Amino acid sequence: MIKLRIPKFDRDLNFVGYSQVAVRNKMNSVDYNKVVSLLPGMPQGYCKEIYDIYKTKKPIEITKFYDIRQRGLKKIRNQFITII
């Protein structure tokens, strides 16, 4: 099991803090949905890098989970999902 640190936002997309979620080393769709449910708004994109985060240990920008045409995307830039 690994723990991921996911940024939290309020209703106006202002950064509030971080939340933690425990997922398996080899993530499946249940773990992917745990991560996506903590992201603000309605993530529309698919991010395959999240499945390999335990190997690469590289942070993933949360904008990869969204379609670039969605409103408010600029407000959540430079926020990353990282391993604790």
Jmol script that loads the backbone (N, CA, C; Angstrom):
load data "model"
ATOM      1  N   MET A   1       0.841  -1.177   0.000  1.00  0.00           N
ATOM      2  CA  MET A   1       0.000   0.000   0.000  1.00  0.00           C
ATOM      3  C   MET A   1       0.887   1.241   0.000  1.00  0.00           C
ATOM      4  N   ILE A   2       0.494   2.193  -0.786  1.00  0.00           N
ATOM      5  CA  ILE A   2       1.175   3.482  -0.788  1.00  0.00           C
ATOM      6  C   ILE A   2       0.152   4.555  -0.456  1.00  0.00           C
ATOM      7  N   LYS A   3       0.622   5.665   0.069  1.00  0.00           N
ATOM      8  CA  LYS A   3      -0.251   6.786   0.380  1.00  0.00           C
ATOM      9  C   LYS A   3       0.048   7.916  -0.581  1.00  0.00           C
ATOM     10  N   LEU A   4      -1.026   8.467  -1.131  1.00  0.00           N
ATOM     11  CA  LEU A   4      -0.903   9.591  -2.041  1.00  0.00           C
ATOM     12  C   LEU A   4      -1.409  10.852  -1.362  1.00  0.00           C
ATOM     13  N   ARG A   5      -0.738  11.955  -1.624  1.00  0.00           N
ATOM     14  CA  ARG A   5      -1.165  13.256  -1.112  1.00  0.00           C
ATOM     15  C   ARG A   5      -1.823  14.011  -2.253  1.00  0.00           C
ATOM     16  N   ILE A   6      -3.105  14.363  -2.054  1.00  0.00           N
ATOM     17  CA  ILE A   6      -3.900  14.977  -3.100  1.00  0.00           C
ATOM     18  C   ILE A   6      -4.342  16.359  -2.629  1.00  0.00           C
ATOM     19  N   PRO A   7      -4.144  17.409  -3.444  1.00  0.00           N
ATOM     20  CA  PRO A   7      -4.561  18.754  -3.037  1.00  0.00           C
ATOM     21  C   PRO A   7      -6.078  18.878  -2.970  1.00  0.00           C
ATOM     22  N   LYS A   8      -6.549  19.663  -1.991  1.00  0.00           N
ATOM     23  CA  LYS A   8      -7.979  19.917  -1.827  1.00  0.00           C
ATOM     24  C   LYS A   8      -8.263  21.375  -2.147  1.00  0.00           C
ATOM     25  N   PHE A   9      -9.445  21.623  -2.688  1.00  0.00           N
ATOM     26  CA  PHE A   9      -9.856  22.964  -3.055  1.00  0.00           C
ATOM     27  C   PHE A   9     -11.257  23.221  -2.509  1.00  0.00           C
ATOM     28  N   ASP A  10     -11.561  24.515  -2.303  1.00  0.00           N
ATOM     29  CA  ASP A  10     -12.915  24.852  -1.877  1.00  0.00           C
ATOM     30  C   ASP A  10     -13.786  25.019  -3.121  1.00  0.00           C
ATOM     31  N   ARG A  11     -14.977  25.519  -2.920  1.00  0.00           N
ATOM     32  CA  ARG A  11     -15.938  25.630  -4.015  1.00  0.00           C
ATOM     33  C   ARG A  11     -15.499  26.604  -5.104  1.00  0.00           C
ATOM     34  N   ASP A  12     -14.714  27.628  -4.700  1.00  0.00           N
ATOM     35  CA  ASP A  12     -14.237  28.632  -5.658  1.00  0.00           C
ATOM     36  C   ASP A  12     -12.866  28.287  -6.222  1.00  0.00           C
ATOM     37  N   LEU A  13     -12.437  27.050  -6.054  1.00  0.00           N
ATOM     38  CA  LEU A  13     -11.158  26.523  -6.530  1.00  0.00           C
ATOM     39  C   LEU A  13      -9.960  27.210  -5.896  1.00  0.00           C
ATOM     40  N   ASN A  14     -10.109  27.612  -4.640  1.00  0.00           N
ATOM     41  CA  ASN A  14      -8.980  28.112  -3.864  1.00  0.00           C
ATOM     42  C   ASN A  14      -8.374  26.934  -3.107  1.00  0.00           C
ATOM     43  N   PHE A  15      -7.054  26.885  -3.059  1.00  0.00           N
ATOM     44  CA  PHE A  15      -6.362  25.790  -2.395  1.00  0.00           C
ATOM     45  C   PHE A  15      -6.629  25.834  -0.900  1.00  0.00           C
ATOM     46  N   VAL A  16      -7.012  24.689  -0.323  1.00  0.00           N
ATOM     47  CA  VAL A  16      -7.344  24.600   1.095  1.00  0.00           C
ATOM     48  C   VAL A  16      -6.300  23.804   1.860  1.00  0.00           C
ATOM     49  N   GLY A  17      -5.840  22.710   1.320  1.00  0.00           N
ATOM     50  CA  GLY A  17      -4.888  21.844   2.008  1.00  0.00           C
ATOM     51  C   GLY A  17      -4.712  20.561   1.225  1.00  0.00           C
ATOM     52  N   TYR A  18      -4.321  19.529   1.936  1.00  0.00           N
ATOM     53  CA  TYR A  18      -4.097  18.232   1.296  1.00  0.00           C
ATOM     54  C   TYR A  18      -4.915  17.152   1.991  1.00  0.00           C
ATOM     55  N   SER A  19      -5.266  16.138   1.236  1.00  0.00           N
ATOM     56  CA  SER A  19      -5.881  14.942   1.803  1.00  0.00           C
ATOM     57  C   SER A  19      -5.025  13.751   1.394  1.00  0.00           C
ATOM     58  N   GLN A  20      -5.136  12.679   2.175  1.00  0.00           N
ATOM     59  CA  GLN A  20      -4.353  11.480   1.907  1.00  0.00           C
ATOM     60  C   GLN A  20      -5.293  10.333   1.577  1.00  0.00           C
ATOM     61  N   VAL A  21      -4.829   9.482   0.679  1.00  0.00           N
ATOM     62  CA  VAL A  21      -5.592   8.295   0.332  1.00  0.00           C
ATOM     63  C   VAL A  21      -4.609   7.134   0.165  1.00  0.00           C
ATOM     64  N   ALA A  22      -4.987   5.988   0.685  1.00  0.00           N
ATOM     65  CA  ALA A  22      -4.147   4.793   0.560  1.00  0.00           C
ATOM     66  C   ALA A  22      -4.634   3.974  -0.630  1.00  0.00           C
ATOM     67  N   VAL A  23      -3.702   3.609  -1.504  1.00  0.00           N
ATOM     68  CA  VAL A  23      -4.021   2.812  -2.686  1.00  0.00           C
ATOM     69  C   VAL A  23      -3.028   1.657  -2.774  1.00  0.00           C
ATOM     70  N   ARG A  24      -3.354   0.676  -3.583  1.00  0.00           N
ATOM     71  CA  ARG A  24      -2.461  -0.463  -3.788  1.00  0.00           C
ATOM     72  C   ARG A  24      -1.280  -0.052  -4.649  1.00  0.00           C
ATOM     73  N   ASN A  25      -0.192  -0.801  -4.550  1.00  0.00           N
ATOM     74  CA  ASN A  25       0.967  -0.522  -5.395  1.00  0.00           C
ATOM     75  C   ASN A  25       0.611  -0.670  -6.868  1.00  0.00           C
ATOM     76  N   LYS A  26      -0.078  -1.751  -7.204  1.00  0.00           N
ATOM     77  CA  LYS A  26      -0.592  -1.922  -8.565  1.00  0.00           C
ATOM     78  C   LYS A  26      -2.042  -1.478  -8.546  1.00  0.00           C
ATOM     79  N   MET A  27      -2.267  -0.223  -8.935  1.00  0.00           N
ATOM     80  CA  MET A  27      -3.602   0.360  -8.845  1.00  0.00           C
ATOM     81  C   MET A  27      -4.562  -0.312  -9.818  1.00  0.00           C
ATOM     82  N   ASN A  28      -5.824  -0.363  -9.420  1.00  0.00           N
ATOM     83  CA  ASN A  28      -6.881  -0.827 -10.310  1.00  0.00           C
ATOM     84  C   ASN A  28      -7.918   0.285 -10.426  1.00  0.00           C
ATOM     85  N   SER A  29      -9.041   0.011 -11.055  1.00  0.00           N
ATOM     86  CA  SER A  29     -10.040   1.053 -11.294  1.00  0.00           C
ATOM     87  C   SER A  29     -10.667   1.570 -10.001  1.00  0.00           C
ATOM     88  N   VAL A  30     -10.755   0.748  -8.982  1.00  0.00           N
ATOM     89  CA  VAL A  30     -11.308   1.189  -7.696  1.00  0.00           C
ATOM     90  C   VAL A  30     -10.392   2.242  -7.073  1.00  0.00           C
ATOM     91  N   ASP A  31      -9.087   1.997  -7.104  1.00  0.00           N
ATOM     92  CA  ASP A  31      -8.129   2.956  -6.576  1.00  0.00           C
ATOM     93  C   ASP A  31      -8.110   4.239  -7.401  1.00  0.00           C
ATOM     94  N   TYR A  32      -8.215   4.107  -8.715  1.00  0.00           N
ATOM     95  CA  TYR A  32      -8.264   5.275  -9.599  1.00  0.00           C
ATOM     96  C   TYR A  32      -9.474   6.135  -9.251  1.00  0.00           C
ATOM     97  N   ASN A  33     -10.614   5.503  -9.010  1.00  0.00           N
ATOM     98  CA  ASN A  33     -11.816   6.253  -8.665  1.00  0.00           C
ATOM     99  C   ASN A  33     -11.702   6.921  -7.304  1.00  0.00           C
ATOM    100  N   LYS A  34     -10.955   6.321  -6.362  1.00  0.00           N
ATOM    101  CA  LYS A  34     -10.708   6.964  -5.068  1.00  0.00           C
ATOM    102  C   LYS A  34      -9.984   8.291  -5.264  1.00  0.00           C
ATOM    103  N   VAL A  35      -8.971   8.267  -6.113  1.00  0.00           N
ATOM    104  CA  VAL A  35      -8.179   9.468  -6.362  1.00  0.00           C
ATOM    105  C   VAL A  35      -9.013  10.525  -7.073  1.00  0.00           C
ATOM    106  N   VAL A  36      -9.736  10.131  -8.096  1.00  0.00           N
ATOM    107  CA  VAL A  36     -10.510  11.074  -8.896  1.00  0.00           C
ATOM    108  C   VAL A  36     -11.653  11.691  -8.077  1.00  0.00           C
ATOM    109  N   SER A  37     -12.211  10.945  -7.141  1.00  0.00           N
ATOM    110  CA  SER A  37     -13.313  11.484  -6.344  1.00  0.00           C
ATOM    111  C   SER A  37     -12.855  12.610  -5.426  1.00  0.00           C
ATOM    112  N   LEU A  38     -11.563  12.689  -5.126  1.00  0.00           N
ATOM    113  CA  LEU A  38     -11.055  13.761  -4.277  1.00  0.00           C
ATOM    114  C   LEU A  38     -10.672  15.014  -5.049  1.00  0.00           C
ATOM    115  N   LEU A  39     -10.644  14.932  -6.364  1.00  0.00           N
ATOM    116  CA  LEU A  39     -10.301  16.088  -7.177  1.00  0.00           C
ATOM    117  C   LEU A  39     -11.509  17.010  -7.328  1.00  0.00           C
ATOM    118  N   PRO A  40     -11.282  18.322  -7.505  1.00  0.00           N
ATOM    119  CA  PRO A  40     -12.402  19.259  -7.613  1.00  0.00           C
ATOM    120  C   PRO A  40     -13.125  19.147  -8.945  1.00  0.00           C
ATOM    121  N   GLY A  41     -14.394  19.456  -8.949  1.00  0.00           N
ATOM    122  CA  GLY A  41     -15.173  19.489 -10.176  1.00  0.00           C
ATOM    123  C   GLY A  41     -15.413  18.116 -10.758  1.00  0.00           C
ATOM    124  N   MET A  42     -15.438  18.076 -12.077  1.00  0.00           N
ATOM    125  CA  MET A  42     -15.691  16.824 -12.791  1.00  0.00           C
ATOM    126  C   MET A  42     -14.501  16.501 -13.693  1.00  0.00           C
ATOM    127  N   PRO A  43     -13.560  15.697 -13.199  1.00  0.00           N
ATOM    128  CA  PRO A  43     -12.435  15.297 -14.049  1.00  0.00           C
ATOM    129  C   PRO A  43     -12.928  14.500 -15.248  1.00  0.00           C
ATOM    130  N   GLN A  44     -12.522  14.923 -16.430  1.00  0.00           N
ATOM    131  CA  GLN A  44     -12.998  14.288 -17.658  1.00  0.00           C
ATOM    132  C   GLN A  44     -11.921  13.472 -18.350  1.00  0.00           C
ATOM    133  N   GLY A  45     -10.670  13.785 -18.113  1.00  0.00           N
ATOM    134  CA  GLY A  45      -9.587  13.112 -18.824  1.00  0.00           C
ATOM    135  C   GLY A  45      -9.182  11.808 -18.167  1.00  0.00           C
ATOM    136  N   TYR A  46      -8.310  11.096 -18.842  1.00  0.00           N
ATOM    137  CA  TYR A  46      -7.761   9.844 -18.325  1.00  0.00           C
ATOM    138  C   TYR A  46      -6.268  10.036 -18.170  1.00  0.00           C
ATOM    139  N   CYS A  47      -5.737   9.672 -17.027  1.00  0.00           N
ATOM    140  CA  CYS A  47      -4.315   9.850 -16.748  1.00  0.00           C
ATOM    141  C   CYS A  47      -3.691   8.492 -16.466  1.00  0.00           C
ATOM    142  N   LYS A  48      -2.951   7.975 -17.427  1.00  0.00           N
ATOM    143  CA  LYS A  48      -2.363   6.647 -17.247  1.00  0.00           C
ATOM    144  C   LYS A  48      -1.140   6.681 -16.351  1.00  0.00           C
ATOM    145  N   GLU A  49      -0.537   7.868 -16.123  1.00  0.00           N
ATOM    146  CA  GLU A  49       0.648   7.972 -15.271  1.00  0.00           C
ATOM    147  C   GLU A  49       0.356   7.603 -13.823  1.00  0.00           C
ATOM    148  N   ILE A  50      -0.891   7.718 -13.385  1.00  0.00           N
ATOM    149  CA  ILE A  50      -1.243   7.413 -11.998  1.00  0.00           C
ATOM    150  C   ILE A  50      -1.060   5.927 -11.707  1.00  0.00           C
ATOM    151  N   TYR A  51      -1.204   5.090 -12.701  1.00  0.00           N
ATOM    152  CA  TYR A  51      -1.028   3.654 -12.495  1.00  0.00           C
ATOM    153  C   TYR A  51       0.431   3.274 -12.253  1.00  0.00           C
ATOM    154  N   ASP A  52       1.373   4.097 -12.705  1.00  0.00           N
ATOM    155  CA  ASP A  52       2.798   3.809 -12.550  1.00  0.00           C
ATOM    156  C   ASP A  52       3.484   4.715 -11.540  1.00  0.00           C
ATOM    157  N   ILE A  53       2.738   5.403 -10.704  1.00  0.00           N
ATOM    158  CA  ILE A  53       3.340   6.346  -9.765  1.00  0.00           C
ATOM    159  C   ILE A  53       4.203   5.638  -8.729  1.00  0.00           C
ATOM    160  N   TYR A  54       3.892   4.402  -8.409  1.00  0.00           N
ATOM    161  CA  TYR A  54       4.708   3.680  -7.428  1.00  0.00           C
ATOM    162  C   TYR A  54       6.077   3.320  -7.991  1.00  0.00           C
ATOM    163  N   LYS A  55       6.197   3.202  -9.313  1.00  0.00           N
ATOM    164  CA  LYS A  55       7.482   2.897  -9.934  1.00  0.00           C
ATOM    165  C   LYS A  55       8.300   4.168 -10.170  1.00  0.00           C
ATOM    166  N   THR A  56       7.664   5.170 -10.767  1.00  0.00           N
ATOM    167  CA  THR A  56       8.391   6.373 -11.165  1.00  0.00           C
ATOM    168  C   THR A  56       8.604   7.335 -10.009  1.00  0.00           C
ATOM    169  N   LYS A  57       7.673   7.376  -9.068  1.00  0.00           N
ATOM    170  CA  LYS A  57       7.718   8.272  -7.917  1.00  0.00           C
ATOM    171  C   LYS A  57       7.766   9.736  -8.322  1.00  0.00           C
ATOM    172  N   LYS A  58       7.305  10.039  -9.535  1.00  0.00           N
ATOM    173  CA  LYS A  58       7.256  11.417 -10.018  1.00  0.00           C
ATOM    174  C   LYS A  58       5.889  12.011  -9.695  1.00  0.00           C
ATOM    175  N   PRO A  59       5.854  13.270  -9.281  1.00  0.00           N
ATOM    176  CA  PRO A  59       4.564  13.907  -9.030  1.00  0.00           C
ATOM    177  C   PRO A  59       3.768  14.068 -10.325  1.00  0.00           C
ATOM    178  N   ILE A  60       2.454  14.020 -10.213  1.00  0.00           N
ATOM    179  CA  ILE A  60       1.571  14.150 -11.372  1.00  0.00           C
ATOM    180  C   ILE A  60       0.725  15.394 -11.185  1.00  0.00           C
ATOM    181  N   GLU A  61       0.762  16.284 -12.163  1.00  0.00           N
ATOM    182  CA  GLU A  61      -0.048  17.496 -12.081  1.00  0.00           C
ATOM    183  C   GLU A  61      -1.517  17.121 -12.243  1.00  0.00           C
ATOM    184  N   ILE A  62      -2.385  17.708 -11.417  1.00  0.00           N
ATOM    185  CA  ILE A  62      -3.788  17.298 -11.433  1.00  0.00           C
ATOM    186  C   ILE A  62      -4.527  17.770 -12.673  1.00  0.00           C
ATOM    187  N   THR A  63      -3.958  18.695 -13.434  1.00  0.00           N
ATOM    188  CA  THR A  63      -4.622  19.136 -14.657  1.00  0.00           C
ATOM    189  C   THR A  63      -4.642  18.044 -15.722  1.00  0.00           C
ATOM    190  N   LYS A  64      -3.845  16.990 -15.547  1.00  0.00           N
ATOM    191  CA  LYS A  64      -3.854  15.873 -16.511  1.00  0.00           C
ATOM    192  C   LYS A  64      -5.148  15.071 -16.435  1.00  0.00           C
ATOM    193  N   PHE A  65      -5.913  15.235 -15.372  1.00  0.00           N
ATOM    194  CA  PHE A  65      -7.171  14.527 -15.209  1.00  0.00           C
ATOM    195  C   PHE A  65      -8.341  15.271 -15.855  1.00  0.00           C
ATOM    196  N   TYR A  66      -8.087  16.439 -16.404  1.00  0.00           N
ATOM    197  CA  TYR A  66      -9.155  17.288 -16.931  1.00  0.00           C
ATOM    198  C   TYR A  66      -8.988  17.514 -18.424  1.00  0.00           C
ATOM    199  N   ASP A  67     -10.094  17.839 -19.062  1.00  0.00           N
ATOM    200  CA  ASP A  67     -10.083  18.251 -20.451  1.00  0.00           C
ATOM    201  C   ASP A  67      -9.616  19.707 -20.490  1.00  0.00           C
ATOM    202  N   ILE A  68      -8.760  20.063 -21.436  1.00  0.00           N
ATOM    203  CA  ILE A  68      -8.172  21.396 -21.450  1.00  0.00           C
ATOM    204  C   ILE A  68      -9.200  22.493 -21.732  1.00  0.00           C
ATOM    205  N   ARG A  69     -10.373  22.116 -22.206  1.00  0.00           N
ATOM    206  CA  ARG A  69     -11.404  23.116 -22.509  1.00  0.00           C
ATOM    207  C   ARG A  69     -12.276  23.458 -21.310  1.00  0.00           C
ATOM    208  N   GLN A  70     -12.079  22.804 -20.190  1.00  0.00           N
ATOM    209  CA  GLN A  70     -12.913  23.059 -19.025  1.00  0.00           C
ATOM    210  C   GLN A  70     -12.563  24.395 -18.385  1.00  0.00           C
ATOM    211  N   ARG A  71     -13.581  25.033 -17.839  1.00  0.00           N
ATOM    212  CA  ARG A  71     -13.384  26.317 -17.171  1.00  0.00           C
ATOM    213  C   ARG A  71     -12.710  26.119 -15.827  1.00  0.00           C
ATOM    214  N   GLY A  72     -11.933  27.108 -15.418  1.00  0.00           N
ATOM    215  CA  GLY A  72     -11.298  27.088 -14.121  1.00  0.00           C
ATOM    216  C   GLY A  72     -10.046  26.240 -14.042  1.00  0.00           C
ATOM    217  N   LEU A  73      -9.601  25.726 -15.144  1.00  0.00           N
ATOM    218  CA  LEU A  73      -8.428  24.855 -15.142  1.00  0.00           C
ATOM    219  C   LEU A  73      -7.156  25.614 -14.768  1.00  0.00           C
ATOM    220  N   LYS A  74      -7.098  26.893 -15.113  1.00  0.00           N
ATOM    221  CA  LYS A  74      -5.916  27.695 -14.793  1.00  0.00           C
ATOM    222  C   LYS A  74      -5.770  27.908 -13.294  1.00  0.00           C
ATOM    223  N   LYS A  75      -6.866  27.847 -12.559  1.00  0.00           N
ATOM    224  CA  LYS A  75      -6.819  28.068 -11.116  1.00  0.00           C
ATOM    225  C   LYS A  75      -6.186  26.904 -10.363  1.00  0.00           C
ATOM    226  N   ILE A  76      -6.196  25.721 -10.942  1.00  0.00           N
ATOM    227  CA  ILE A  76      -5.671  24.552 -10.230  1.00  0.00           C
ATOM    228  C   ILE A  76      -4.337  24.078 -10.791  1.00  0.00           C
ATOM    229  N   ARG A  77      -3.703  24.884 -11.606  1.00  0.00           N
ATOM    230  CA  ARG A  77      -2.384  24.513 -12.131  1.00  0.00           C
ATOM    231  C   ARG A  77      -1.350  24.529 -11.023  1.00  0.00           C
ATOM    232  N   ASN A  78      -0.265  23.854 -11.259  1.00  0.00           N
ATOM    233  CA  ASN A  78       0.871  23.755 -10.323  1.00  0.00           C
ATOM    234  C   ASN A  78       0.492  23.093  -9.008  1.00  0.00           C
ATOM    235  N   GLN A  79      -0.463  22.201  -9.036  1.00  0.00           N
ATOM    236  CA  GLN A  79      -0.801  21.365  -7.892  1.00  0.00           C
ATOM    237  C   GLN A  79      -0.558  19.927  -8.313  1.00  0.00           C
ATOM    238  N   PHE A  80       0.081  19.149  -7.444  1.00  0.00           N
ATOM    239  CA  PHE A  80       0.539  17.829  -7.828  1.00  0.00           C
ATOM    240  C   PHE A  80       0.059  16.744  -6.856  1.00  0.00           C
ATOM    241  N   ILE A  81      -0.148  15.541  -7.397  1.00  0.00           N
ATOM    242  CA  ILE A  81      -0.383  14.346  -6.597  1.00  0.00           C
ATOM    243  C   ILE A  81       0.980  13.712  -6.374  1.00  0.00           C
ATOM    244  N   THR A  82       1.327  13.503  -5.110  1.00  0.00           N
ATOM    245  CA  THR A  82       2.652  12.968  -4.785  1.00  0.00           C
ATOM    246  C   THR A  82       2.517  11.769  -3.839  1.00  0.00           C
ATOM    247  N   ILE A  83       3.589  10.996  -3.755  1.00  0.00           N
ATOM    248  CA  ILE A  83       3.664   9.875  -2.813  1.00  0.00           C
ATOM    249  C   ILE A  83       4.209  10.386  -1.486  1.00  0.00           C
ATOM    250  N   ILE A  84       3.626   9.922  -0.414  1.00  0.00           N
ATOM    251  CA  ILE A  84       4.108  10.310   0.925  1.00  0.00           C
ATOM    252  C   ILE A  84       5.098   9.257   1.404  1.00  0.00           C
TER     253      ILE A  84
END
end "model"
wireframe off; spacefill off
backbone 0.3
color backbone group
